[in-house]
Structures are given as C-alpha cells and as structure tokens.
Amino acid sequence: MQTVTLNNGVEMPALGLGVFQTPPDETKAAVTAALELGYRHIDTAAAYGNEREVGQAIRDSGVPRDDIFIETKIWISDYGYDETLHGFEKSAAKLGIDRIDLLILHQALPSDFERTIAAYRALEKLLADGRVRAIGVSNFMVDHLTALLDATSVVPAVNQLEIHPYFQQRAVLDFDDEQGILNQAWSPIGGITFYPGYGEHRKSLLEDPAVQAIAKTHDKSPAQVLLRWGVQQGRSVIPKSTKRERIAENLDVFDFELTADELTAFDALETGRRGGPEPENVTLAAYGRAIPEA
C-alpha cells in the first residue's frame, strides 16, 4: 500500500475505504472485507450513522489497532469549542477507540464561521493532548481556508473534497498544495455524478468514452484508472463500495502508471459542475441534525 505523509509527519495510506451512505447493517461486512483484502485506512463520519459498526469490524478483524488508520468527521451540529470536544468523545466511544488518527470538520458552515473557528480550536486542543494524531477539514473553499488559517495556529493536514475528472476544483487543490494541506478525494470515481440529485446532468463517469478507452489500454476497469488518476497526482482517495469484488478491485491500482497524455485527457473532462451541496448553502437550518450520544 502506497502511503502519503501529512504535514505533521504522520503516515497515512493513500487509499482507503469510504462508508458514506453505507447503511449500518452493511457497514460491518464492507469494512471486514476491506481489512481482509489489505485496506488499512477507513473513512467514516458522525453524520453517516455507522461509526459503531466501523469500530466493531475493526475490533473483530484481528488486525492490530496501530496498523489501521481511522478517519472520522465532526458534523456542523456539534460545532463550537465544548460541543466539538464532546463530538470527539461521541465518535471515539462509538468507534471504541481512545485516539482517532484523523479528525476533520465536515463542512465550513460559512453562515456561522465563528462557530467553525471554535470547532477547529477544539481540534487543536485534541491534537495537543494526543487524543488525535492529525486534524483537518472537509469541503473548505479557498476563502474558508484563508479565514481559518488567519484565526488558528495549526495548518490542516487534510482537506477532503469532491474531486473527480468532471469536477476537479483546481483552485482549491492549488491553494492546498501551497499551504501543505493534503487533498483527499471523496467520490473519486465520480459516483456522485450518477446519483439522482445530480439532476438533468446525471451520467456515469465510469461510462465516459475517454475513461473507458484509457481503462482498456491498461487492461484495468474504469474505476481503477480513475483512482490511479488521483493517487498518481499525490492525492488520497477514499472510494466507497459494499461489494467485496469492487472493494478488491479498487485496491488494485498500484501496479501501473498513466501517461502524461492520459492524465491530460482526464483533466480535459472538467465540467465545473458540483455534485455535492454548495458549501455556501450549508447552514444549521438546512443541514443541522442532532448526532446521537454514544
């Protein structure tokens, strides 16, 4: 497994299993399969409602805890200094661990950024106390990052973003690179592009002729070359699947390289169309919901 080094020296597997929208009753089996197949990085979130099942799968796997990199996220409803400290306690208890490897803020909450700042300062406290090994953010745009950096002292280790060839967010990626923030891709194979919420533009990136042609050249699947596009450029990728064969397939991306022309072909697929929610539209009124106690 290829690793990436975070800006505080922590090593993280470059590819992990994501469990976004994985029902709790399917999560344990998916994580179990991933660990059996060689995954050592699991990405979850308080808002996913499946941290408990992730933790159970890890405990039952027989893989030493120190060999598994566990990442989770604080939801906006738990922003604020004391609230975020408690959010950590809830997540850690559900996961059944004392220390979280990477803890990040799930959204920027632009409508109440002071609460966002307070939440991040709580992450800094948890980092200083050794309760987490690294801290970061998710879905933060350049203006959010600039405001955060101006108000806090620890540069985020990671910014988890929607990144796939149809939506590349190059301005954010470039800013993160300048600041030493690792870009981590959610929906790295463009799954969000064929969700119903994508509207009239809904289509599968996996069926794009350019992607399929490159996959055929390498005798790989479209998903594999899309993941390779991410890791080859130094990003972390966290594809999601509940099917064992797909979980195995997604891990098999470290034995080939895309050419410069192929990377350029992927880059040319940019549409500028976001699949996830607009960061500026994320408010407590629209998206807030209570995160249950452990």
Summary of the structure (lengths in Angstrom):
residues: 294
radius of gyration: 18.1
end to end distance: 32.5
largest distance: 53.0
contacts: 1010
relative contact order: 0.15
helix: 49%
strand: 16%
